[in-house]
């Protein structure tokens, strides 16, 4: 394995910072999704109005889409990172272009259905269904 130059290491550091930021955004989105859905459940219980629960479906889907976007971007930057450390690949120094990596598991659709985020949102949808059922039968 060849040794990386100082410029290549700096390039990898830039990419790692972006990957970390995407991951932090994804974590924050998950927190906001749970917080908002919980608040909507509380409003629904307080006012005995199932409409708040229905609004939570829109929120869940919106946060799921946004979370998938950040996961897709994170995966694309990880692919760029891997290509930079691969001696057989020739990546322009300090390039942050990820256009060539939007394929396979790096796409938004693949990220949308990935286990790492779909489990949370499917569970949240399931809980929302349970809450709706309980409201209708109480």
VOPAPA-61974 format. One record per residue (C-alpha): residue number from 0; residue in three letters; y, x, z. Coordinates in steps of 0.25 Angstrom, whole numbers, plus 5000, padded with zeros to 4 digits. Example, Ala and Ser with C-alpha at 12.3 -4.5 7.8 and 13.67 -1.06 7.14 Angstrom:
% residues 2
<0 "ALA" <4982 5049 5031>>,
<1 "SER" <4996 5055 5029>>,
//
This chain:
% residues 138
<0 "UNK" <5000 5000 5000>>,
<1 "UNK" <5014 5005 4996>>,
<2 "UNK" <5025 5007 5007>>,
<3 "UNK" <5036 4997 5006>>,
<4 "UNK" <5050 5003 5004>>,
<5 "UNK" <5061 5000 5014>>,
<6 "UNK" <5067 4990 5003>>,
<7 "UNK" <5054 4983 5002>>,
<8 "UNK" <5053 4981 5017>>,
<9 "UNK" <5067 4976 5017>>,
<10 "UNK" <5064 4966 5006>>,
<11 "UNK" <5051 4962 5014>>,
<12 "UNK" <5060 4960 5026>>,
<13 "UNK" <5070 4951 5018>>,
<14 "UNK" <5058 4942 5013>>,
<15 "UNK" <5052 4942 5027>>,
<16 "UNK" <5065 4936 5033>>,
<17 "UNK" <5065 4925 5022>>,
<18 "UNK" <5050 4922 5026>>,
<19 "UNK" <5054 4921 5041>>,
<20 "UNK" <5066 4912 5038>>,
<21 "UNK" <5057 4903 5029>>,
<22 "UNK" <5047 4902 5040>>,
<23 "UNK" <5058 4899 5051>>,
<24 "UNK" <5063 4888 5042>>,
<25 "UNK" <5050 4882 5041>>,
<26 "UNK" <5048 4883 5056>>,
<27 "UNK" <5062 4876 5058>>,
<28 "UNK" <5058 4865 5048>>,
<29 "UNK" <5045 4862 5056>>,
<30 "UNK" <5053 4861 5069>>,
<31 "UNK" <5064 4852 5063>>,
<32 "UNK" <5053 4843 5056>>,
<33 "UNK" <5046 4841 5070>>,
<34 "UNK" <5059 4839 5077>>,
<35 "UNK" <5065 4829 5067>>,
<36 "UNK" <5052 4821 5066>>,
<37 "UNK" <5051 4820 5081>>,
<38 "UNK" <5065 4816 5082>>,
<39 "UNK" <5062 4805 5072>>,
<40 "UNK" <5050 4800 5080>>,
<41 "UNK" <5059 4800 5093>>,
<42 "UNK" <5069 4791 5085>>,
<43 "UNK" <5058 4782 5080>>,
<44 "UNK" <5053 4780 5094>>,
<45 "UNK" <5067 4778 5100>>,
<46 "UNK" <5071 4768 5090>>,
<47 "UNK" <5057 4762 5087>>,
<48 "UNK" <5060 4764 5072>>,
<49 "UNK" <5049 4770 5063>>,
<50 "UNK" <5059 4774 5053>>,
<51 "UNK" <5062 4786 5060>>,
<52 "UNK" <5047 4790 5059>>,
<53 "UNK" <5048 4787 5044>>,
<54 "UNK" <5060 4797 5043>>,
<55 "UNK" <5051 4808 5049>>,
<56 "UNK" <5043 4807 5036>>,
<57 "UNK" <5055 4811 5028>>,
<58 "UNK" <5058 4822 5038>>,
<59 "UNK" <5044 4828 5038>>,
<60 "UNK" <5043 4828 5023>>,
<61 "UNK" <5056 4835 5022>>,
<62 "UNK" <5053 4846 5032>>,
<63 "UNK" <5039 4848 5026>>,
<64 "UNK" <5046 4850 5012>>,
<65 "UNK" <5056 4860 5018>>,
<66 "UNK" <5045 4867 5026>>,
<67 "UNK" <5037 4869 5014>>,
<68 "UNK" <5049 4875 5006>>,
<69 "UNK" <5051 4885 5017>>,
<70 "UNK" <5036 4888 5017>>,
<71 "UNK" <5036 4890 5002>>,
<72 "UNK" <5048 4899 5003>>,
<73 "UNK" <5041 4907 5014>>,
<74 "UNK" <5028 4909 5006>>,
<75 "UNK" <5036 4913 4994>>,
<76 "UNK" <5043 4924 5001>>,
<77 "UNK" <5030 4928 5008>>,
<78 "UNK" <5024 4930 4994>>,
<79 "UNK" <5037 4938 4990>>,
<80 "UNK" <5035 4947 5002>>,
<81 "UNK" <5020 4949 4999>>,
<82 "UNK" <5023 4953 4985>>,
<83 "UNK" <5033 4963 4990>>,
<84 "UNK" <5023 4970 4998>>,
<85 "UNK" <5013 4970 4987>>,
<86 "UNK" <5014 4983 4980>>,
<87 "UNK" <5009 4977 4967>>,
<88 "UNK" <5020 4968 4966>>,
<89 "UNK" <5034 4971 4961>>,
<90 "UNK" <5045 4963 4969>>,
<91 "UNK" <5060 4967 4967>>,
<92 "UNK" <5065 4973 4979>>,
<93 "UNK" <5073 4962 4988>>,
<94 "UNK" <5069 4951 4979>>,
<95 "UNK" <5068 4938 4987>>,
<96 "UNK" <5064 4930 4974>>,
<97 "UNK" <5052 4921 4977>>,
<98 "UNK" <5052 4912 4965>>,
<99 "UNK" <5039 4919 4960>>,
<100 "UNK" <5032 4915 4973>>,
<101 "UNK" <5034 4900 4972>>,
<102 "UNK" <5019 4897 4968>>,
<103 "UNK" <5006 4894 4975>>,
<104 "UNK" <5006 4893 4990>>,
<105 "UNK" <5021 4896 4990>>,
<106 "UNK" <5026 4883 4983>>,
<107 "UNK" <5033 4872 4991>>,
<108 "UNK" <5021 4863 4988>>,
<109 "UNK" <5011 4872 4993>>,
<110 "UNK" <5020 4875 5006>>,
<111 "UNK" <5021 4860 5008>>,
<112 "UNK" <5006 4858 5009>>,
<113 "UNK" <5004 4871 5017>>,
<114 "UNK" <4996 4870 5030>>,
<115 "UNK" <5008 4877 5038>>,
<116 "UNK" <5017 4866 5036>>,
<117 "UNK" <5010 4854 5031>>,
<118 "UNK" <5002 4852 5044>>,
<119 "UNK" <5015 4851 5052>>,
<120 "UNK" <5021 4840 5043>>,
<121 "UNK" <5008 4832 5040>>,
<122 "UNK" <5006 4832 5055>>,
<123 "UNK" <5020 4827 5057>>,
<124 "UNK" <5018 4816 5047>>,
<125 "UNK" <5005 4812 5054>>,
<126 "UNK" <5013 4811 5067>>,
<127 "UNK" <5024 4803 5060>>,
<128 "UNK" <5013 4793 5055>>,
<129 "UNK" <5008 4792 5069>>,
<130 "UNK" <5022 4789 5075>>,
<131 "UNK" <5024 4779 5064>>,
<132 "UNK" <5011 4772 5067>>,
<133 "UNK" <5014 4772 5082>>,
<134 "UNK" <5028 4766 5079>>,
<135 "UNK" <5022 4755 5071>>,
<136 "UNK" <5011 4751 5081>>,
<137 "UNK" <5020 4752 5093>>,
//
